[in-house]
């Protein structure tokens, strides 16, 4: 009987586990899912699904203890590996590959498995390979007799010769500072060597403030100062790529996605070619490819981790990987598969074939706490706002604080009290000095009052007070979104208010926008509403034209990106030479015309509607009394307008408090500390630095500011 029962339990368990397909949860981007779904069908009993927001969804599933078998989502895998959430793959890597033609480990290019090798074990499997290279037009080089440089010094000399021919040397995506990271990483790797480069990922003391790092920063700063195309610091990635394809610049540093992204923009006579970023002449480091791989992981707590590994073995087999290269014309980390790259990408194939190692992946991936300091250092490097020695020192200090887990100390001991006083003052301003009104509910029987007030109160508590209370509790925790929260009390608030220069900078930026944008739009729209009265010719057309940008939404931002282009219409109109309007140095002044253009129409409609309700008899009477147009407006129209104008002003003020979308888009999701507002700082803290408790504390502060401001404005409106 026991034997039968045991067999039945074994059969039930086997059916529960092996009867279910494995789950493959992937990020769905521009490369699509066709290849991975085809591999899933061949594998059998595998469900492959993609989602652009898979990273956020997997965080929740990890907390629930229900992860899929396989993913390539953007998660803090270094932390997950440390906590034992990711399966070590050494046993399978040392075994046969899917085709049975050799060891699985030997199918990968040199160094490609090292990125997620921790404690002597390998956890991540690479597939797509983003190779950094310098792109050029072979026909242009042949016409001028230029040759491919072998050293950094030869590259700089080539830039001088290109510029002597009245052509820009390097197109560059300077508006988004992280595009300079490959140049910094490249120089440092070849100057310091592989071990010193790896020491930065371990945050070892002295791994940032050293002669090699200072020299790397100096070389990149000199290249940016002397050889980047004029206006490059105000260009996005697509704008810089178009400058290169249109022949305005001879070279472009970019990843291997370039052809896939710009394929339909490449002219028919453009002979696309690539060469490896050249090392400094003094370097003795063997050739290495600078890459960023798409890594895949198996969760150790998934239902069938071993079968997830088998899917990865199939997906990375040489024959299937060759099919992927041929279909997408993108390199992969699998030996022999890159022969299928097109002739346009022969340079990339040669880079991979000649490399004896690989390096890449920025520190912000491994240590999210370094993401903001790196963004600020890169920006200051490009803008020439700091010497290489100063910038290296900043990186060293930040790495030291992160490794020790400490902060800079109480930098602002009195500011929290000033902020608290300001919030209390706004709240008290919103109190009515009059007698409180007696609620009519008190005159009703308690049962009737309960039926009337009970459901709204329950809904209000459910959708406002409970989320608010949960947010308040979360703000008192240290939480990375992966493990259980740790209660720390008021530590998050203390850090933000006393220790965080970013918070006070963001708050100051919010106050600037709140002071400028609503006031400017309100005055301008009110003026237009007064001038465009029904008795004025063409008033309907002019009002519709003024309101049109309100219908564009984010499209308005895209239009102004073109207007603000360094070679765009605004600079040509003003006679400015490649002024970088959208550089983060000039971002806020550039936002003001955009805000006026895109949001003024709504305020104009409100003011025009209120003006139309002013009795014409009163205006005629004022005119008969000898009042001029200004007196008519101030004595007759304004009392009727005031409530509407204040309501519109309040809406604009709330929008200025948020001010998220424009900054987030103009900086391509990487604002520096000097342009953060509270909204962007919240997102940066939560999703880039994985400090969800601190981000929630920031949200609580923002909510208190909004509520206090609302009470004050409501009182002003009543008065």
NUZA-289655 format. One line per field, with one value per residue (C-alpha): z, x, y; residue number from 1. Coordinates in steps of 0.5 Angstrom, whole numbers, plus 500, padded with zeros to 3 digits. Example, Ala and Ser with C-alpha at 12.3 -4.5 7.8 and 13.67 -1.06 7.14 Angstrom:
z = [516/514]
x = [525/527]
y = [491/498]
pos = [1/2]
END
This chain:
z = [500/502/495/491/495/494/487/486/490/485/479/481/483/476/473/476/475/468/465/465/460/462/462/459/460/456/455/448/445/437/436/437/440/433/434/442/440/434/439/444/439/437/445/446/452/453/453/451/452/452/455/455/462/464/469/474/473/475/481/484/482/486/492/491/490/483/478/471/469/464/463/460/464/467/474/479/478/482/488/486/485/492/495/491/487/480/478/477/471/471/471/465/461/463/460/452/448/445/438/442/438/444/451/452/455/449/444/447/445/449/455/454/460/465/466/471/474/481/486/481/478/472/472/466/459/453/446/443/443/442/440/440/434/430/424/417/410/406/400/404/407/400/397/402/402/410/413/419/425/430/436/440/438/430/431/434/428/423/426/425/418/417/420/415/409/412/415/422/425/430/430/437/441/447/449/453/457/457/450/452/457/452/450/458/459/453/455/462/460/456/460/467/464/465/473/475/470/474/481/479/479/486/488/491/494/489/483/481/483/480/474/469/470/470/464/461/463/460/453/453/455/450/444/446/446/440/435/437/431/433/437/438/446/444/439/441/438/432/430/431/427/421/421/420/414/411/410/415/420/418/424/429/435/436/438/433/433/428/422/425/427/421/416/412/412/409/402/397/395/403/404/411/415/422/426/433/438/438/444/447/444/451/452/452/453/448/444/447/444/448/448/452/452/452/458/460/467/470/477/482/485/479/478/473/473/469/463/463/462/457/453/454/451/445/444/444/439/433/428/431/433/426/424/428/426/418/420/424/422/429/432/437/443/439/436/428/428/426/419/417/418/412/408/411/418/416/421/427/425/425/432/435/431/433/440/446/451/452/457/458/462/466/473/474/472/478/483/482/487/482/477/479/480/474/470/473/472/465/464/467/463/457/459/461/468/472/471/470/477/480/477/479/486/486/483/488/494/492/491/498/501/497/499/507/506/509/507/507/514/516/510/511/519/518/512/514/519/514/509/515/517/510/509/516/513/507/511/516/510/508/514/514/520/520/524/522/518/521/517/515/517/524/523/520/524/525/521/515/516/516/509/506/508/509/502/500/506/505/498/500/506/501/495/499/506/506/500/503/510/506/503/510/512/506/507/514/511/507/501/495/492/492/499/505/508/514/518/519/522/520/517/509/511/515/509/504/508/511/507/500/495/490/494/495/488/485/490/488/480/482/485/479/475/479/480/472/468/471/472/465/461/465/464/456/455/459/454/448/451/452/445/441/442/438/435/432/425/425/432/431/427/431/438/434/432/439/442/437/441/447/442/440/447/447/440/442/445/439/435/439/439/432/433/438/434/434/426/427/425/431/431/424/425/431/428/433/432/434/440/445/447/450/453/461/462/458/459/464/459/453/457/458/451/450/456/454/447/449/455/453/449/455/459/453/452/460/460/453/456/462/458/454/460/462/461/455/459/464/459/455/462/463/456/457/464/460/462/457/455/461/466/463/464/471/474/470/467/472/478/473/471/477/479/473/472/479/477/471/475/480/474/471/478/479/473/474/481/477/471/469/462/459/463/462/455/454/458/455/462/465/468/472/479/476/472/477/479/485/480/476/482/485/479/479/486/485/479/478/485/488/494/494/501/500/494/498/503/497/495/501/502/495/497/503/499/494/499/503/497/495/501/501/494/495/501/496/491/496/498]
x = [500/506/509/503/502/509/508/502/505/511/506/502/509/512/505/505/512/513/506/507/511/516/515/520/519/523/523/520/524/526/529/522/521/520/527/525/518/521/526/520/516/522/524/516/512/515/511/515/512/514/513/516/515/517/522/517/512/518/520/513/513/520/517/511/516/513/519/519/524/528/528/533/529/533/534/539/542/548/544/540/546/548/542/542/536/539/542/549/550/557/555/551/557/562/557/555/552/545/548/553/559/563/563/557/562/567/561/562/566/572/571/563/561/566/561/556/562/561/565/568/561/557/550/549/548/550/547/546/552/552/559/562/566/567/563/566/564/569/568/569/576/578/577/581/586/585/587/584/588/591/592/589/594/593/586/587/591/586/581/586/586/579/577/583/578/573/569/567/571/566/558/556/550/552/545/545/551/551/554/561/561/564/570/572/571/575/581/581/581/587/591/590/589/583/584/584/578/575/577/572/566/568/569/576/579/584/580/577/582/589/593/590/583/585/589/583/578/583/583/576/575/580/577/570/573/577/574/566/562/560/553/554/552/545/544/540/542/538/540/548/547/543/549/554/550/549/556/557/561/566/566/561/562/556/554/552/545/547/545/539/536/538/538/532/536/543/544/545/552/554/559/558/564/567/574/575/576/584/588/593/600/603/598/600/593/591/586/579/572/568/561/554/551/544/544/539/538/535/531/533/526/523/519/523/530/534/529/530/537/536/532/538/542/538/537/545/546/551/546/540/545/547/540/539/545/542/535/537/544/546/552/552/556/557/563/562/555/558/560/553/553/553/559/557/558/565/569/564/566/573/573/570/574/581/579/582/577/571/569/563/557/557/558/551/548/552/552/545/548/553/548/547/554/556/551/554/561/560/556/561/567/563/562/569/566/571/578/580/583/577/572/576/576/568/568/572/569/562/565/568/561/557/562/562/554/555/553/556/553/548/549/543/541/536/533/528/525/525/521/516/515/513/508/505/504/501/496/494/493/488/484/478/477/470/465/465/459/454/453/446/448/447/440/438/437/443/441/439/446/450/446/448/455/457/459/462/467/468/470/474/478/479/482/485/487/489/494/496/497/501/506/507/509/513/517/519/523/529/527/530/524/527/527/523/523/527/524/528/523/525/532/529/526/532/537/533/532/539/544/541/544/539/533/534/536/530/526/529/528/520/519/523/518/512/514/515/511/504/505/507/502/496/498/500/493/489/492/490/483/482/485/482/474/469/469/476/477/480/479/476/482/487/484/484/491/493/490/492/499/494/492/499/501/508/508/509/516/518/517/521/526/527/526/532/537/544/543/535/531/531/539/539/533/537/544/547/553/550/548/546/539/537/544/542/546/540/534/530/530/529/522/519/517/515/511/508/506/504/499/497/491/487/488/486/479/478/479/475/469/469/470/464/459/461/454/455/450/456/461/457/455/463/464/459/462/468/472/478/479/484/479/473/477/479/473/468/471/476/471/468/474/478/475/476/483/485/482/486/492/492/491/498/501/500/502/509/509/510/514/516/515/519/525/525/524/529/534/532/531/538/537/543/543/542/536/532/525/522/518/524/528/523/523/531/531/526/528/535/538/533/531/524/523/527/523/516/519/520/513/510/514/511/504/504/507/501/496/498/499/492/489/492/490/483/482/485/480/474/477]
y = [500/505/503/505/511/513/512/516/522/522/521/527/531/530/532/538/540/537/538/545/549/553/561/566/573/578/585/587/592/594/587/584/577/573/569/567/565/561/557/556/553/548/547/545/546/553/560/566/573/580/586/593/594/587/589/593/587/582/586/584/577/576/579/574/568/567/568/565/561/565/573/578/584/590/588/589/582/583/584/578/574/576/573/567/568/567/560/558/555/552/545/546/551/545/540/539/544/544/541/536/538/541/544/549/554/554/557/564/569/571/575/575/570/574/580/576/571/572/568/564/562/564/567/570/568/573/573/580/584/591/593/600/602/608/609/612/613/609/613/619/617/614/621/625/619/618/611/608/610/605/609/614/619/617/618/625/627/624/629/635/633/632/639/642/640/644/638/636/631/627/627/626/625/630/632/625/625/617/617/619/613/608/613/614/606/605/610/607/600/601/605/601/594/589/588/596/596/590/594/600/595/592/600/598/604/608/605/612/617/615/617/612/615/622/621/618/623/628/625/625/632/634/630/633/640/640/635/634/637/644/644/637/638/640/634/628/621/621/628/626/620/624/629/624/620/627/628/634/630/624/620/617/613/609/602/596/598/604/600/597/604/608/603/607/614/611/614/609/611/611/606/605/602/601/601/599/605/606/605/610/609/607/601/594/591/586/588/587/589/594/591/591/584/582/577/572/569/563/564/559/559/558/552/548/552/546/546/554/552/547/553/557/552/552/559/560/554/556/554/558/564/565/565/571/575/574/576/582/584/585/581/576/573/566/564/563/566/573/571/572/580/584/587/594/591/587/592/590/582/584/587/581/576/580/581/577/579/584/589/594/595/601/602/604/597/594/600/604/609/611/613/620/622/619/623/629/628/626/633/637/633/635/642/643/645/641/639/631/631/634/629/623/625/626/619/616/620/617/610/611/613/608/602/604/606/613/620/626/628/634/639/643/643/649/648/643/647/653/648/646/653/655/649/651/658/656/651/657/661/657/657/661/666/666/662/655/653/648/641/640/632/634/636/629/623/619/613/618/621/615/612/619/620/613/611/617/616/609/610/617/613/607/611/616/615/608/609/615/611/605/611/614/607/605/612/610/604/602/598/596/593/586/584/585/593/595/600/606/611/618/616/617/624/626/624/628/634/635/631/631/637/634/635/642/643/640/644/650/648/647/653/657/654/655/662/663/659/660/667/668/664/667/674/673/669/674/679/675/674/682/683/678/680/678/685/684/682/674/673/666/664/667/664/657/658/660/654/649/647/644/639/636/634/631/632/640/637/634/640/645/640/641/649/648/644/647/648/649/655/659/659/661/667/670/669/664/660/653/655/649/651/644/643/642/648/652/647/652/658/654/651/657/659/652/652/659/656/649/651/658/656/653/659/663/659/660/667/668/665/669/675/673/673/680/684/689/694/695/696/701/704/705/707/713/715/716/710/708/701/700/703/699/692/693/696/692/686/684/682/677/674/674/667/664/666/664/657/657/659/654/648/651/651/644/643/646/642/636/639/632/630/636/635/627/627/633/629/622/620/622/629/631/634/641/640/635/637/633/629/627/626/621/617/617/615/609/606/608/607/602/607/606/608/614/615/614/619/624/623/624/631/633/631/635/641/640/640/646/650/648/650/657/658/656/661/666/664/665/672]
pos = [1/2/3/4/5/6/7/8/9/10/11/12/13/14/15/16/17/18/19/20/21/22/23/24/25/26/27/28/29/30/31/32/33/34/35/36/37/38/39/40/41/42/43/44/45/46/47/48/49/50/51/52/53/54/55/56/57/58/59/60/61/62/63/64/65/66/67/68/69/70/71/72/73/74/75/76/77/78/79/80/81/82/83/84/85/86/87/88/89/90/91/92/93/94/95/96/97/98/99/100/101/102/103/104/105/106/107/108/109/110/111/112/113/114/115/116/117/118/119/120/121/122/123/124/125/126/127/128/129/130/131/132/133/134/135/136/137/138/139/140/141/142/143/144/145/146/147/148/149/150/151/152/153/154/155/156/157/158/159/160/161/162/163/164/165/166/167/168/169/170/171/172/173/174/175/176/177/178/179/180/181/182/183/184/185/186/187/188/189/190/191/192/193/194/195/196/197/198/199/200/201/202/203/204/205/206/207/208/209/210/211/212/213/214/215/216/217/218/219/220/221/222/223/224/225/226/227/228/229/230/231/232/233/234/235/236/237/238/239/240/241/242/243/244/245/246/247/248/249/250/251/252/253/254/255/256/257/258/259/260/261/262/263/264/265/266/267/268/269/270/271/272/273/274/275/276/277/278/279/280/281/282/283/284/285/286/287/288/289/290/291/292/293/294/295/296/297/298/299/300/301/302/303/304/305/306/307/308/309/310/311/312/313/314/315/316/317/318/319/320/321/322/323/324/325/326/327/328/329/330/331/332/333/334/335/336/337/338/339/340/341/342/343/344/345/346/347/348/349/350/351/352/353/354/355/356/357/358/359/360/361/362/363/364/365/366/367/368/369/370/371/372/373/374/375/376/377/378/379/380/381/382/383/384/385/386/387/388/389/390/391/392/393/394/395/396/397/398/399/400/401/402/403/404/405/406/407/408/409/410/411/412/413/414/415/416/417/418/419/420/421/422/423/424/425/426/427/428/429/430/431/432/433/434/435/436/437/438/439/440/441/442/443/444/445/446/447/448/449/450/451/452/453/454/455/456/457/458/459/460/461/462/463/464/465/466/467/468/469/470/471/472/473/474/475/476/477/478/479/480/481/482/483/484/485/486/487/488/489/490/491/492/493/494/495/496/497/498/499/500/501/502/503/504/505/506/507/508/509/510/511/512/513/514/515/516/517/518/519/520/521/522/523/524/525/526/527/528/529/530/531/532/533/534/535/536/537/538/539/540/541/542/543/544/545/546/547/548/549/550/551/552/553/554/555/556/557/558/559/560/561/562/563/564/565/566/567/568/569/570/571/572/573/574/575/576/577/578/579/580/581/582/583/584/585/586/587/588/589/590/591/592/593/594/595/596/597/598/599/600/601/602/603/604/605/606/607/608/609/610/611/612/613/614/615/616/617/618/619/620/621/622/623/624/625/626/627/628/629/630/631/632/633/634/635/636/637/638/639/640/641/642/643/644/645/646/647/648/649/650/651/652/653/654/655/656/657/658/659/660/661/662/663/664/665/666/667/668/669/670/671/672/673/674/675/676/677/678/679/680/681/682/683/684/685/686/687/688/689/690/691/692/693/694/695/696/697/698/699/700/701/702/703/704/705/706/707/708/709/710/711/712/713/714/715/716/717/718/719]
END
